[in-house]
Amino acid sequence: MSRPEHPRHLLDREIHSPVRLSIMALLVTAEQVEFRRVRDTVEVSDSALSKHISTLESVGYVEVRKGNVDGRPRTWLSATPLGRSAYESHLAALDAIIGRP
């Protein structure tokens, strides 16, 4: 008889970092969010945010779009469908760990 797998094994390693979890929580609420807003909301430096975004982008969870507004460079971030699904699965694993249905 096999034992059921503990729900901690279902946590997404790429999202589990507190900063990346915070980023994904913000991005799933909107179609796209400007880099500066994410930085200010999550309360990290530009370089720290860039590193976390690179991690999320490398696994296909976040899309980065660059452009200009009034001649100034801007960067927008959005959660991909894969990222949204991974985020929801991660939340479900957290709920299972704490025993919430």
C-alpha angles and dihedrals in degrees: 000000000000124000119238113255115256110248091238087077088064094059113115108241093207094053099036096083107101092234094048091045088052091049093050092045089057097042096051090059095063143034090242137347128204115248093239092055092050090048093050095043095047091040100227134127123264091253094049091049091048091054093050092045090051090054093049092044092050091060093044098252098117134039120208121207123186126199145133134269115193089345094306122116116250134180125209126195129202136177113244121223087257090051092049091051092047090049092051091048090049091052090049090053091050090050090050091050093054092041098248114146 
